[in-house]
């Protein structure tokens, strides 16, 4: 069933505002999505009615908030179809989750001469932690190359494995161009070589169904603020058997069992990896976002965004001097482009004057930009609350940019 776009847009209060005396057109969703009333009210309700630190209190408010937080963990478990709720680790976001695994997994399993495989379309957050691990351990990064459409070269991926390969760390969806990687097939390949796989799902979970058991991912990581939830909260899913074996990443309150000056023992999952007071308000807001996506319909969201991408590509292709990057056969609704010799930053500043929010620059994907010999792109990232009419307005603004520079 098609989505009711008027109802959807009414769920997001920020979309009603004016920018530079024009209606806001928000095309910066890959950086962060806007928040529906359901998410805002869920967090406001906790602050107004039950706010108290969780897990440690015996009083009424602490008990209520603890229950809300642990119910949120169960909501996220169902959302990605994890087997156990204690496989859901709340983190400050995707970057924090990747760093957690890079440290904990790296300390236990990576040694001098070992190898880690990543791809050429990773966000910096899935490059730099592995570089630093390799520097600490004397290990080596191996890179899966891409073709001119921004798709991974699968035959070369297979050839990168060796007896020294310890981990594959791979984005599910490229933030710079929207390519959807065939992660299930890539996980199967890695597992044939007995190598675990970490998937960066920051740009995936908001665009369609993710089933971590079906994927057979060893780790799957995502952020709340990119899936209509609050900032400062994210999720690290890990298989129970692997998480049990890993050492803690950070230490402090909640993640301990017994502490003495002679020895400390650590708490069970998931608390072993949640040091200090967790962002329980954020966790509850994240669960509300997951509920909102489920209620709206993930299949319906995917269908609408596919329609927006097809329409946007068609309209942008009509503009002379505009060059699209990332024309993979399977991608999300991201359109990344440049305008002949016009710097993306200059174009973005002018587009903003038309009330349109786009992202300009290298999108934390400098190796990708170097691969194509460009400084950066203008990125319009669309989601289900966007419209064909907004795409038309973007095209009008782009034409104005061209006129001004000509």
Secondary structure by P-SEA (a helix, b strand, c coil): cccaaaaaaaaccccccccccccccccccccbbbbcaaaaaaaaaaaccccccccccccaaaaaaaaaaaaaaaaaaaaccccccccccccccaaaaaaaaaaccccccccccbbbbbcccccccccaaaaaaaaaccbbbbbbccccccccaaaaaaacccccccbbbbbccccccccccaaaaaaaaaaaacbbbbbbcccccccbbbbcccccccbbbbbcccccccccbbbbbbcaaaaaacccccccccccccccccccccccccccccccccaaaaaaaaaaaaaaaaaacaaaaaaaaaaaaaaaaaaaaacccccccccccccccccccccccccaaaaaaaaaaacbbbbbcccccaaaaaaacccccbbbbbcccccaaaaaaaaaaaaaaaaaac
